[in-house]
Amino acid sequence: MKKKYLSIVMVVLIAAMALAGCSSGNGSEEPVEVADRVFTLEELAEFDGTDGTDAYVAVDGVVYDVTDSDMWDAGGHNGYQAGQDLSEEIKEVSPHGVAVLERIPVVGTLEE
C-alpha cells in the first residue's frame, strides 16, 4: 500500500512539474514583441487622447497605448498629456517608474 501511495505521489509531482514548465509564469517569458509601427514625435502628438483619439506615450523609444487605462482620463494623467515622449517624467518623477509599463500594450517604437 505504501509503495502504491508513493507511486501516485510521484506521478502527481512529475505531472505538476511538467505543467509548471509549460506555463507562461515560469520566469522565462520571451521579451515583449514590439509592434512594427515607427512613430515620429509629430505622429505621436496626434495620439494625445483628446477628442476621442487614442492615447499613446513613449518611454525609452517604445510607444505604449494608454487609451484603455483608467489612470489616463482623456489622455491626461497627473498633469501630463499623452502624445509625448514621457521617458524622463516616468523614470524620474513618477512614483511607480517603468514597472507599470509591463501591463500596457505596445504599439510601436519612437524614431530616434
C-alpha positions in Angstrom: 0.0 0.0 0.0 2.8 2.4 0.9 4.6 1.7 -2.4 1.4 2.4 -4.3 0.8 5.7 -2.5 4.4 6.8 -3.2 4.0 5.9 -6.9 0.8 8.0 -7.1 2.5 11.0 -5.3 5.5 10.8 -7.7 3.2 10.7 -10.8 1.3 13.8 -9.5 4.6 15.6 -8.7 6.0 14.9 -12.1 2.8 16.0 -13.8 2.7 19.2 -11.8 6.3 20.0 -12.7 5.7 19.3 -16.4 2.7 21.6 -16.4 4.6 24.3 -14.5 7.2 24.2 -17.1 4.6 24.8 -19.8 3.0 27.8 -18.2 3.9 31.4 -19.1 4.5 32.4 -15.5 7.8 30.4 -15.1 10.0 33.4 -15.2 11.4 32.6 -18.7 9.0 34.6 -20.7 10.1 35.9 -24.1 10.6 39.7 -24.4 7.6 41.7 -25.3 7.3 41.9 -29.0 7.3 45.5 -30.3 4.8 46.4 -33.0 6.2 47.3 -36.4 4.9 50.8 -36.5 7.6 53.6 -36.1 6.4 57.0 -34.8 8.0 60.4 -35.2 7.4 62.9 -32.4 4.9 64.7 -34.7 3.0 61.5 -35.4 3.0 60.6 -31.7 1.5 64.0 -30.9 -1.6 63.0 -32.9 -2.4 60.4 -30.2 -3.0 62.7 -27.3 -6.3 61.1 -26.2 -8.4 64.2 -26.7 -11.5 64.4 -28.9 -11.8 60.6 -29.0 -8.3 59.9 -30.3 -6.3 57.1 -28.9 -3.7 58.0 -26.2 -0.1 56.9 -26.8 3.0 57.7 -24.7 6.6 56.9 -25.5 9.2 55.7 -22.9 12.7 54.8 -23.8 11.8 54.5 -27.5 8.8 52.3 -27.0 5.3 53.6 -27.7 2.6 52.4 -25.3 -1.2 52.6 -25.8 -2.7 54.0 -22.6 -6.1 54.6 -24.2 -7.9 52.0 -22.1 -6.1 52.7 -18.9 -8.4 54.1 -16.1 -5.4 56.2 -15.0 -5.3 58.2 -18.3 -8.6 60.1 -18.5 -9.0 61.7 -21.9 -5.2 61.2 -22.4 -4.3 63.0 -19.2 -2.6 61.6 -16.1 -1.3 63.5 -13.1 -0.8 66.7 -15.1 0.8 65.0 -18.1 -0.8 64.6 -21.5 -0.5 61.6 -23.8 1.0 62.1 -27.3 4.5 62.8 -25.9 7.8 61.1 -25.0 7.4 60.9 -21.2 10.6 58.9 -20.6 12.1 61.3 -18.1 8.8 62.0 -16.4 8.1 58.3 -15.8 11.6 57.4 -14.8 12.4 60.4 -12.7 9.1 61.9 -11.4 6.6 59.1 -11.4 6.3 57.1 -8.1 5.7 53.8 -10.0 8.5 54.2 -12.5 8.6 52.0 -15.5 7.3 48.9 -13.7 3.7 49.7 -14.6 4.5 49.7 -18.3 4.6 45.9 -18.3 0.8 45.9 -18.2 0.4 48.4 -21.1 0.1 47.3 -24.7 3.0 48.2 -27.0 2.0 49.7 -30.4 5.4 50.6 -31.8 8.7 52.5 -31.4 9.7 56.1 -31.4 12.0 57.2 -34.2 15.4 58.4 -32.8 
